Amino acid sequence: MFDVEVIRKDFPILSREVHGVPLVYLDSANSAQKPQVVIDAESDLYAHHYSNVARAVHTLGSEATTAYEGARDTVARFINAPRREEVIFTKNITEALNLLAYSFSNATTFPGADQFRLGPNDNIVVTEMEHHSNIVPWQLLAQRTGAEFRFIPIDDEGRLDESALDTLIDTNTKLVSFVYQSNALGTINPVAELAARARAVGALSIVDAAQAAPHLPLDVQALGVDFLAFTGHKVYGPTGIGVLWGRYDLLAALPPFLGGGEMIETVSMQGSTYAEPPHRFEAGTPMIAQAPALAAAIDYLTALGMDNVRAHEGAITGYALERLATVPGLRIIGPSTNHDRGAAISFTLEGIHPHDVAQLLDERGIAVRAGHHCARPVCLRYGIPATTRASFGIYTTNAEIDALVEGLSAVQAMFG
C-alpha cells in the first residue's frame, strides 16, 4: 500500500478550493486528474524537443520521434504486449473501437482479410452494460454489413447473465466486444472466460479497458484477448491520446482505417500499398506531445505498483459502499458488495433527481457526475432516467467519502 497523502501532493489541482471549500474530486471515472510529472512531460516536449515525428532527420525530429516511439515501448510493457508493434496510438478509445469497426468494413475489398468480413449470416455480440462507444460502432457495422447485432443482458445486481452466453455466442458469431469494468455499474467482468467463449466458436474478442487500465493490472497475454483498448486521460495522462492493442497477426492482415501520410508503403496514381503495423493505423501527424506524457503517467502508476493501486481503491470502494448504505433512500445501481467491482459507484436518492444531487454537492466542493454516463441502456434496464456517480482514484481518501455522505445528508435536508 502507498501513502495517499504523499500522492495527493503530486496533483496540483487537489490543493485548490471550489466555492470557498477544499475540492473533493470524486469524478475520476469521467477523467482523472494529472500529476505534475505528466504536466511537465507534455510541456517539456513542446518547450525543448518539438518537431513532427518520423519525417525529419534533424535533431529535433530525432528527439521527438524517440520520445514518441519510447512511449510505445512503455505502453507495451504496461499491458505485457508480446511486441511493441502491436501498440497503436489513437486519439481516444472511441476512435480505437471505430478504427476496428471501419477496418472490418474495409475487409470487403481488401486482399487477405477474409477473417474480418461480415455478412447477413453473421452476428456481433456486446453486453447491455456497455458504454455507447462500444455499442454504436458495432450497430453501424451491423447496418453496413447486414450482420445481426446481439447483446448479453445484465441481472438485477448489475452483472452479466452468463446463462445467455451459450445461445448468444454461436458458430455464426464473428465479434464479441465487451467492457472489462463498467463505467456505470463498477462491475468487473470475467474477461478471460468471455474471450475463451469467443475463441471457441472462432470469433474475435475485443475489450474496452478504459475503466480497467487505471485500476487493475493489465496483461493481454494472460487475458487471451484479440484486441484491447484504453484511453490516456483516465490513466492520469493527457487528453487526446488513446491506445489500441491487437495481436500482430491480426493487425498485419487488417485493412487500414484512415488513409494519408505515414500509413503507406508506396503510392502511385494507379494504387497504393500500406505500411506494416502499427504505422498502417496512424495516418497523419499523431499525438506527438501527448505520447510521452502518457508514458509519464504510466511510469507513475507503475512505480506505485498496480497491485497497490488495486488494493487502495478496493479499500476505498468498500468503505464507500458501507458509508453509502447508511444514507436513507439511497439505491446503489450495480453490485452492492466489493466483489468483482471497481472504484465507481452509481446511485439514486429517492425523490431527488441525480442532476440536482450533483449540483448541490458541487456547492460543497464535491465533484461527482450525474447522467446516464454514456451507458443509457443501463438506465433503461433499471427503469431510471439517470444516476449520480462517485468514482475514485489513487488520491481518494476516506475523509472524502465522509464528505460525500455528509453532503448527501445535506441535500436530503434541503429537499425536506
C-alpha positions in Angstrom: 0.0 0.0 0.0 1.1 3.6 -0.6 0.7 6.8 1.4 -2.2 8.6 -0.2 -1.4 11.9 1.4 2.0 11.9 -0.3 0.4 11.0 -3.6 -2.0 13.9 -3.3 0.8 16.4 -3.2 1.8 15.3 -6.7 -1.5 16.6 -8.1 -1.6 20.4 -8.2 -5.3 20.7 -8.7 -6.1 18.9 -5.4 -4.8 21.9 -3.5 -7.5 24.3 -4.9 -10.8 25.3 -3.5 -14.2 25.3 -5.1 -16.9 27.7 -3.8 -14.6 28.5 -0.9 -14.1 25.0 0.3 -11.4 22.3 -0.5 -12.1 20.4 -3.6 -13.3 16.8 -3.2 -12.8 15.2 -6.6 -14.9 12.1 -7.0 -15.2 12.0 -10.8 -12.1 10.1 -11.8 -14.1 7.6 -14.0 -15.0 10.6 -16.1 -11.4 11.9 -16.3 -8.6 11.5 -13.8 -6.5 14.4 -12.6 -2.9 14.8 -13.7 0.2 14.5 -11.6 2.9 17.2 -12.1 5.2 14.7 -13.9 2.6 14.4 -16.7 2.1 18.1 -17.0 5.9 18.6 -17.1 6.4 15.8 -19.7 4.0 17.4 -22.2 5.3 20.9 -21.5 8.9 19.7 -22.0 8.3 18.2 -25.4 6.7 21.4 -26.6 9.3 23.7 -25.0 12.5 21.8 -25.9 12.1 18.9 -28.4 9.1 19.7 -30.6 9.1 18.6 -34.2 6.9 16.4 -36.3 7.8 12.7 -35.9 9.1 10.1 -38.4 9.6 12.8 -41.1 12.7 14.9 -40.3 16.4 13.9 -40.0 17.3 17.0 -37.9 18.0 16.8 -34.2 14.5 18.0 -33.1 12.9 15.5 -35.4 15.0 12.7 -34.0 14.3 13.7 -30.4 10.6 13.9 -30.9 10.5 10.6 -32.7 12.5 8.9 -30.0 10.1 10.3 -27.3 7.1 9.2 -29.3 8.3 5.7 -30.0 9.6 5.4 -26.5 6.1 5.9 -25.3 5.0 2.9 -27.4 7.6 0.8 -25.6 6.2 2.0 -22.2 2.6 1.1 -23.2 3.7 -2.3 -24.4 5.4 -3.1 -21.1 2.3 -1.8 -19.2 -0.1 -4.3 -20.8 2.5 -7.0 -21.3 2.2 -6.9 -25.1 4.4 -9.5 -26.9 5.6 -6.9 -29.5 5.8 -3.1 -29.4 4.4 -3.0 -33.0 1.1 -4.2 -31.6 0.6 -0.9 -29.8 -1.3 1.7 -31.9 -1.9 5.3 -30.8 -5.3 6.8 -31.4 -6.9 9.9 -30.0 -9.1 8.0 -27.5 -10.7 4.7 -27.0 -13.8 5.8 -29.1 -11.5 6.2 -32.1 -9.8 2.9 -31.3 -13.1 1.0 -31.4 -14.3 2.8 -34.5 -11.0 2.1 -36.2 -11.7 -1.6 -35.7 -15.3 -1.3 -36.9 -14.4 0.6 -40.1 -11.4 -1.6 -40.8 -13.7 -4.7 -40.6 -16.0 -2.9 -43.1 -13.0 -2.3 -45.4 -12.2 -6.0 -45.4 -14.9 -6.5 -48.1 -12.4 -5.4 -50.8 -9.1 -5.9 -49.0 -7.0 -8.9 -50.1 -6.3 -11.5 -47.4 -8.8 -10.0 -45.0 -11.4 -12.8 -45.2 -11.5 -13.4 -41.5 -12.8 -9.8 -40.9 -15.6 -9.9 -43.4 -19.2 -9.9 -42.1 -22.4 -10.6 -43.8 -26.1 -11.3 -43.2 -25.4 -14.8 -41.7 -23.0 -13.4 -39.1 -23.6 -11.8 -35.7 -21.9 -9.3 -33.4 -22.2 -9.7 -29.6 -21.8 -6.9 -27.0 -23.3 -6.6 -23.5 -26.1 -4.5 -22.0 -23.7 -2.6 -19.8 -21.5 -1.1 -22.5 -20.5 2.5 -22.9 -22.0 4.0 -26.1 -18.5 3.8 -27.6 -18.8 0.0 -27.5 -22.3 -0.1 -28.8 -22.8 2.4 -31.6 -19.7 1.4 -33.8 -20.9 -2.2 -33.8 -24.5 -1.2 -34.6 -23.2 0.8 -37.5 -21.1 -2.1 -38.6 -24.1 -4.4 -38.5 -26.1 -1.9 -40.6 -23.3 -1.7 -43.2 -22.8 -5.5 -43.5 -26.2 -6.9 -42.7 -24.9 -8.8 -39.7 -27.1 -9.4 -36.6 -26.5 -7.2 -33.5 -26.9 -9.1 -30.2 -26.3 -8.2 -26.5 -25.8 -10.2 -23.3 -28.3 -9.0 -20.7 -27.5 -7.9 -17.2 -29.2 -9.1 -14.0 -30.6 -7.1 -11.1 -27.2 -7.0 -9.4 -25.5 -5.4 -12.4 -23.7 -8.5 -13.6 -23.8 -10.4 -16.8 -26.5 -13.1 -17.2 -24.0 -15.8 -18.1 -26.8 -18.3 -18.8 -27.4 -16.4 -22.0 -23.9 -16.9 -23.4 -24.5 -20.3 -25.0 -27.4 -19.0 -27.0 -25.9 -15.6 -27.9 -22.3 -16.6 -28.8 -22.6 -19.3 -31.5 -20.8 -20.5 -34.6 -22.1 -17.5 -36.6 -20.6 -15.0 -34.1 -17.7 -13.0 -35.6 -17.1 -10.4 -32.9 -17.6 -10.3 -29.1 -16.9 -6.8 -27.7 -17.3 -6.2 -24.0 -16.2 -3.9 -21.2 -13.6 -5.0 -18.6 -15.0 -2.8 -15.9 -18.3 -1.0 -16.4 -18.2 2.8 -16.1 -21.9 2.9 -15.0 -22.0 -0.1 -12.6 -18.5 -0.7 -11.5 -18.9 -4.4 -12.4 -15.7 -6.2 -13.3 -16.4 -8.8 -16.0 -14.7 -12.3 -16.4 -12.6 -11.2 -19.4 -10.6 -14.4 -19.8 -13.8 -16.5 -19.7 -15.6 -14.3 -22.3 -12.5 -14.3 -24.6 -12.3 -18.1 -24.3 -16.0 -18.4 -25.3 -15.4 -16.2 -28.3 -12.3 -18.2 -29.3 -14.2 -21.5 -29.0 -16.5 -20.5 -31.9 -13.9 -18.8 -34.0 -14.9 -15.2 -33.0 -12.7 -12.3 -32.2 -12.7 -10.8 -28.7 -12.4 -7.0 -28.2 -12.1 -5.5 -24.8 -12.9 -1.9 -23.7 -10.4 -1.4 -20.9 -11.0 2.3 -20.4 -12.1 1.9 -16.8 -9.8 -1.1 -16.1 -6.5 0.4 -17.1 -6.3 3.0 -14.3 -7.2 0.5 -11.6 -6.2 -3.1 -12.5 -3.0 -4.8 -13.7 -3.4 -5.5 -17.5 -1.9 -8.5 -19.1 -3.2 -9.0 -22.7 -1.4 -12.4 -22.9 -2.9 -13.8 -19.7 -6.3 -12.5 -20.7 -6.2 -14.3 -24.1 -8.0 -11.5 -25.9 -7.5 -10.4 -29.5 -7.9 -6.6 -29.2 -7.9 -4.3 -26.2 -8.2 -0.5 -26.0 -8.0 2.2 -23.3 -7.7 6.0 -23.2 -5.0 8.2 -21.8 -6.9 10.8 -19.8 -8.4 8.1 -17.5 -4.9 6.7 -16.5 -3.8 10.1 -15.2 -2.4 11.0 -18.7 -3.3 13.8 -21.1 -6.4 14.1 -23.2 -6.2 13.5 -26.9 -4.5 10.1 -26.9 -5.6 6.5 -26.6 -4.3 3.0 -27.2 -5.4 0.1 -29.3 -3.6 -3.1 -28.9 -4.1 -6.1 -31.2 -2.4 -9.4 -31.9 0.2 -8.8 -34.5 -1.0 -11.5 -36.9 -4.5 -9.8 -36.9 -3.1 -6.3 -37.3 -0.9 -7.4 -40.2 -4.0 -8.7 -42.1 -6.4 -5.9 -41.1 -7.2 -3.2 -43.6 -6.4 0.4 -42.8 -9.0 2.8 -41.4 -7.7 6.2 -42.4 -5.6 6.9 -45.5 -2.9 9.6 -45.6 0.7 10.3 -44.7 2.9 7.7 -42.9 0.4 4.8 -43.2 1.6 3.9 -46.7 4.4 1.7 -48.2 4.1 3.1 -51.7 1.7 5.4 -53.5 1.2 5.9 -57.2 -1.7 7.2 -59.2 -2.6 3.6 -60.1 -2.8 2.5 -56.4 -1.2 2.2 -53.0 0.3 -0.3 -50.7 0.3 0.0 -46.9 2.8 0.1 -44.1 3.2 -2.7 -41.6 1.5 -2.2 -38.1 1.5 0.0 -36.2 2.0 2.7 -38.7 -0.7 1.4 -41.0 -3.2 2.7 -38.5 -1.5 6.0 -37.5 -2.3 8.2 -40.6 -1.2 11.8 -40.4 0.5 13.8 -37.7 0.0 11.9 -34.4 -0.3 12.9 -30.8 3.3 14.0 -30.5 3.5 15.7 -27.1 0.7 13.5 -25.6 2.5 10.2 -26.2 5.5 11.0 -23.8 3.0 12.5 -21.3 1.0 9.3 -21.4 4.3 7.4 -20.9 5.0 9.6 -17.8 1.5 8.7 -16.4 2.1 5.0 -16.9 5.5 5.2 -15.4 4.0 7.0 -12.4 1.4 4.2 -11.9 4.0 1.5 -12.5 6.2 3.0 -9.8 3.2 2.9 -7.4 2.5 -0.7 -8.4 -0.8 -1.7 -9.9 -1.4 -4.3 -7.2 -1.1 -1.4 -4.7 -3.4 0.7 -6.7 -6.0 -2.0 -6.8 -5.6 -2.6 -3.0 -6.0 1.1 -2.2 -9.0 1.6 -4.4 -10.6 -1.7 -3.2 -10.4 -0.4 0.3 -11.8 3.0 -0.6 -14.7 1.4 -2.6 -15.5 -1.0 0.3 -15.6 1.9 2.7 -17.8 3.9 0.4 -20.3 1.1 0.0 -20.5 0.8 3.8 -21.0 4.5 4.3 -23.5 5.0 1.5 -25.6 2.1 2.9 -26.3 4.4 5.9 -28.0 7.0 3.7 -31.8 6.7 3.8 -33.4 6.3 0.4 -30.2 5.7 -1.4 -30.2 2.9 -4.0 -27.0 1.6 -5.5 -27.2 0.8 -9.2 -24.7 -2.1 -9.6 -23.1 -4.6 -7.3 -23.8 -3.9 -3.7 -20.7 -5.7 -2.5 -17.0 -5.2 -3.2 -16.6 -8.5 -5.0 -15.5 -8.1 -8.6 -16.4 -4.4 -8.7 -14.3 -1.4 -9.4 -13.9 2.1 -8.0 -17.1 3.7 -9.2 -20.5 3.7 -7.5 -23.7 4.9 -9.2 -26.7 5.6 -7.1 -30.1 7.3 -6.9 -31.6 9.3 -4.0 -35.3 8.8 -3.5 -37.3 11.8 -4.7 -34.3 13.8 -5.8 -33.1 14.0 -9.4 -29.4 13.0 -9.9 -28.6 16.3 -11.6 -29.9 18.2 -8.5 -27.8 16.0 -6.3 -24.7 16.7 -8.3 -25.3 20.4 -8.5 -25.9 20.7 -4.8 -22.8 18.6 -3.9 -20.8 20.9 -6.1 -21.8 23.9 -3.9 -20.0 22.0 -1.1 -16.9 21.5 -3.3 -17.7 17.9 -4.1 -17.3 16.9 -7.8 -19.4 13.9 -8.9 -21.1 13.1 -12.2 -24.8 12.9 -13.0 -26.5 11.4 -16.1 -26.6 8.1 -17.9 -22.8 8.1 -18.2 -22.9 7.3 -21.9 -24.5 4.0 -20.9 -28.2 4.7 -21.4 -29.2 1.1 -21.8 -28.1 0.5 -18.2 -30.6 3.2 -17.1 -33.3 1.7 -19.2 -32.6 -1.7 -17.7 -33.3 -0.4 -14.2 -36.1 2.0 -15.1 -34.4 5.2 -14.1 -33.6 8.4 -16.0 -30.1 8.8 -14.7 -27.8 8.2 -11.7 -25.3 10.1 -9.6 -21.9 8.5 -9.8 -19.0 8.9 -7.3 -15.7 7.5 -8.7 -12.4 7.1 -7.1 -8.7 7.2 -7.8 -5.3 6.8 -6.3 -5.7 10.1 -4.5 -9.1 9.4 -2.9 -9.3 9.3 0.9 -11.8 8.1 3.4 -12.3 11.7 4.5 -13.6 12.5 1.0 -16.1 9.6 1.3 -17.2 11.0 4.6 -17.6 14.4 2.9 -19.8 12.8 0.2 -22.1 11.1 2.8 -22.4 14.4 4.8 -23.1 16.2 1.5 -25.9 13.7 0.6 -27.5 14.2 4.0 -27.4 17.9 3.5 -29.0 17.5 0.0 -31.8 15.4 1.5 -32.4 18.0 4.2 -32.8 20.7 1.6 -35.5 18.7 -0.1 -37.2 18.0 3.2 
